[in-house]
Amino acid sequence: MRQSPGAVRVEGYGDRESGTVSFDEEWADGDALMQHIGQMQETGLFDELMTLQSIDSLFLLTPTDHPGVNALLDQFGASRFERFATSHG
């Protein structure tokens, strides 16, 4: 996957049997994520991906107050999780 400006980490996982694909993404900030989505929309990649796949679930692990990110999450019915425990081994 090509590196996008502001992407800290993007990992993809797939299950061949079910055809399920999952992505775990970490972005520098909300502006970086919105820039990435904007670039995908400008190139038509976003619309193309939406014709090939459906988003069954979307999870946010780090709360954000970025209005654009929150609007996008609401559009896809994202669940928001907050950290309540951390283990340092």
C-alpha positions as CSV (number, residue, x, y, z in Angstrom):
1,M,0.0,0.0,0.0
2,R,1.4,3.4,-0.9
3,Q,2.3,5.6,2.0
4,S,0.0,8.5,2.5
5,P,1.1,11.8,4.1
6,G,0.2,11.7,7.8
7,A,-0.3,7.9,7.9
8,V,1.6,6.6,11.0
9,R,0.6,3.0,10.4
10,V,-1.7,1.1,8.0
11,E,-2.1,-2.6,8.3
12,G,-4.4,-4.9,6.2
13,Y,-5.7,-8.3,7.2
14,G,-7.8,-10.7,5.1
15,D,-9.7,-13.9,5.6
16,R,-9.8,-15.9,2.3
17,E,-12.8,-18.1,3.4
18,S,-15.2,-15.3,4.2
19,G,-13.7,-12.7,1.9
20,T,-13.5,-10.3,4.8
21,V,-10.8,-7.6,4.7
22,S,-9.9,-5.5,7.8
23,F,-7.7,-2.5,8.0
24,D,-6.1,-1.1,11.2
25,E,-5.0,2.5,10.6
26,E,-3.3,5.1,12.7
27,W,-3.1,8.7,11.5
28,A,-1.0,11.6,12.8
29,D,-4.2,13.7,13.3
30,G,-7.7,14.2,12.0
31,D,-6.5,16.6,9.3
32,A,-4.2,13.9,7.9
33,L,-7.1,11.4,7.7
34,M,-9.4,13.9,6.1
35,Q,-6.7,14.7,3.5
36,H,-6.3,11.0,2.7
37,I,-10.1,10.6,2.3
38,G,-10.2,13.8,0.1
39,Q,-7.4,12.4,-2.1
40,M,-9.2,9.1,-2.5
41,Q,-12.4,11.0,-3.5
42,E,-10.6,13.2,-6.0
43,T,-9.0,10.3,-7.8
44,G,-12.3,8.3,-7.7
45,L,-10.7,5.5,-5.6
46,F,-13.1,6.0,-2.8
47,D,-16.2,5.5,-5.0
48,E,-14.5,2.5,-6.7
49,L,-13.8,0.9,-3.4
50,M,-17.3,1.4,-2.2
51,T,-18.6,-0.5,-5.3
52,L,-16.3,-3.4,-4.5
53,Q,-16.9,-3.7,-0.8
54,S,-19.2,-2.8,2.0
55,I,-18.2,-1.5,5.4
56,D,-19.8,-3.7,8.0
57,S,-18.2,-2.1,11.0
58,L,-15.9,0.8,11.8
59,F,-14.3,1.4,15.1
60,L,-12.5,4.4,16.5
61,L,-10.0,3.6,19.3
62,T,-8.8,7.1,19.9
63,P,-11.4,9.8,20.6
64,T,-11.3,12.8,18.4
65,D,-12.9,16.2,18.4
66,H,-12.2,16.8,14.7
67,P,-15.6,17.7,13.1
68,G,-14.8,16.2,9.7
69,V,-13.7,12.9,11.2
70,N,-16.7,12.7,13.5
71,A,-19.0,13.4,10.6
72,L,-17.4,10.6,8.6
73,L,-17.6,8.2,11.5
74,D,-21.3,9.0,12.0
75,Q,-21.9,8.5,8.2
76,F,-20.6,4.9,8.6
77,G,-22.2,4.3,12.0
78,A,-18.8,3.9,13.7
79,S,-18.5,2.6,17.2
80,R,-16.2,4.7,19.5
81,F,-14.1,2.9,22.0
82,E,-12.1,4.5,24.8
83,R,-9.0,2.9,26.5
84,F,-9.7,1.8,30.0
85,A,-6.7,-0.4,30.6
86,T,-3.1,-0.8,29.4
87,S,-0.6,-3.5,30.1
88,H,3.1,-2.8,30.1
89,G,5.0,-6.1,30.2
